Amino acid sequence: MPTIETYRKQAKLLLRWHRESNYSIGEKVRRLERYRLLTDREALALKFTLAMAQEIVAVETGYKSWAELKTASEGALKTPRALPGQPVLKDVVPVLLVRDVKRCAAFFQQKLGFEIDFLHGLPPFYGAVSRDGVCLHMRYVGEPFFAKAAALEESVICASIQVSNVQGLFAEFKARGVEFAQTLTKQAWGGTDFQVRDPDGNAISFVTYG
């Protein structure tokens, strides 16, 4: 079990997030039953104290109060920090900038056959969708400027997804009534692709190479 000092650092981190108006703190505050219906903005408007932060840490750890957590962690020994190994890049996740995270996630689910992995915030300001192990994230912004650039400049895309059978996927999307920014096209560089736009205009390319 971590030492109480570790939990104190976690509580101080929550205080910093609240002070910085980080919307992620809303999900933490809603862990407390008396605040479970607050929106993220309402959570940020609270007078957020160290005692409240400690209570949240205790609840997340499975205890009713900070005092219970403190008692349970008495005698815990510090564990040595593991030495890092050789860094290896493991994955990449495109992040789409959108005006409405919930609406965009619904588009990917209903039109493109993705699953909604999570929607974070109340209302959601961050979310993720995935299909066949391919994941896209989306983040709320007031003005999605990349989508504007994609609308003005030809062939500007925000994400490119490689597909084993692009013709089959194109037929699936067509049957779902998806509107295409670019229909199925054999490109001079050797690939075959098509493009769709999310509700905010972000262009997504689906491609098969060779």
N, C-alpha and C positions, 0 to 999 in steps of 0.2 A: 504494500500500500504506500502511496506517496506520503511524504512528510507534510505536516500542517503548513510549512513554509511554502510548499508548492501550491497549496490551495489558496494561501494568502496572495500569492502572485497572480493567480487566476482571477481573484476578486478585484485586485487593482487593475487588471487588464479590462475587466468589465466597466470599471469606473472610467477608464480612459476612452473606451469606445463610446460610452454615453456622452462624455464631454466633447468628443469629436463629432457628435451627431451621426454616428454610424448606424444606419437603419437595421443592421443585423442584431442590435441589442434588443429590438422588439421581441424577437423570438425567445430570447433569454428571459425577459421580463414576464412573458406569458407563461413561463414555467411555474410561476407563483399563482395559486388558484385565484386569489383576489384580483389579479390583473389579467386573467386569461382571455378577456374579451377586448382588451385594448388594441387599437391599431398601432402601427409603428410610430406614427407622429405623436400619438397620445403617450406612448411609452417614453419617447424622447422628451416630452414636456414634463414628465414626473421629476420631482426632487429626488434624485438618485443618490443614495447614501452608501457608504462602505458596508453598513449592516445589511442593506438590501442586497448588495452584490455578494456578500458572504452567504446570505440565505439562498440565493440562486445557486451558488456553487455547491452548497450542501444538498439541495434538492436534486441537482443534476447527478450528484454522486450517490444518491439513494438514501439520504438522511433527511429527517424532518427539520433539523435546525443546525446552525453552525456549531452550537455547543456539542451536539451529538457527534458531528463530524470530527470536531477537535478531540473529543474523548477517544473516538475510534482510531484516530491516527497517532495517538500517543505511542511512542516507542518505535514508530516506523523508521527504518534505516534508509539513508540515502543510497540509491543505486548508482553505480558508476555509469557515466555517459558512454555509450558505445561509440567507437571510432568510426567515422564515415568511410565507406568504401569508395571505389572508383565511381564517379557520377555517370549514369547512363540515362539518356533521354528515353522516356517510355511511351509518351503519347502526346497528342496535340488536340486541343478543343477550341474551335472557333467560337467567339462570343459575338452574337448579333446585338446591335444597339437598336432598341425598339421603344415605341411610345407606350405600348400596353403589353406587358409580359404575358398576362393571362390569355389575351386574345391571340397573340402570336403562337403560344403553346397549343392552343386549341386548333389553330390552322394546321400545324404540323401533325397533330393527332388525327384530325378528321379528314384532311385532304391528302396528307402524305404518308399516313400509316405509321407514324412514330408513336412511341409511348411517352407520356409525361412522367419524368423521373422525380421531379420535385418542383414546387413553386415556393419561393422563400419570401416571407414578408406578408404584411396585412395592410393594404393590398400588396400583391406580389411585386417586388422590384428586381427579382432575379429568379431564373428558372432553368431547367434543363430538359431536353427531350432526347430520345435515342431510338435507334432502330438497327437491329443486327449488329450491335456493338459499336455503331457509329454514334457519337454524341455531339450535340450542339447546345451551347448555353446562350441565354439571352439576358440582357440587362436593360433596365429602364433608363432612358435619357429623355430629356425634354425635347430635344431636336436631333433625330438620327441623321447626322450629316453624311455618313458613309452611303446611306440610301440615296441621298440627293446626288452624290457624285456618281453613283451607279446609274441613275436615271439620265444624267447629262452626258456621261462618257460611255461609248460603246464598249461592250465586253468587260466592264468592271464588275467583278464578282466578289462577294464577301466570304464565300466558302465553296470549296470544290470537293465533292464526294465521289470516290471511285466505286463503280458498280460492276458486278460480274456480268450482268445482262442488261445493258442500258435500254435496249429495245423493249424488253419485257417490262421494265419499270416505267418507261414512257407510256406503254399501253395501259398499265395499271393506273397511272395518274390521269390519263385521258379519260378512262372509264369513271374516275372519281369526279370529273368535271373541273380538273385543275386548269387554270389559265397559264399559258407558257410565255415567258419572256423571250425564249428562243426555242423553236421546235427541234426535233431530232436532226442533227447536222453532222455530216462527215467532215472533219476539219483537215486542213492542209498539213497540220503538224502530226497527223496520224490517229488522233482519237476521234471518237464519236460521242457527242454530248447533247444535252438539252438544259435549259435553264428555267427556273421558276422564281417568283418573287414572293416574299412573305408579305403580310399586310402593310408593312412599313416600307416596302420597296427594296429590301435587301435581296440581291440576286444570288441564288444558290445554283451551282452547276452540278449535274450528275453525269459522270463520264466513264466510258470504257476505253482503255488504251489499246491500240493495235487493231 
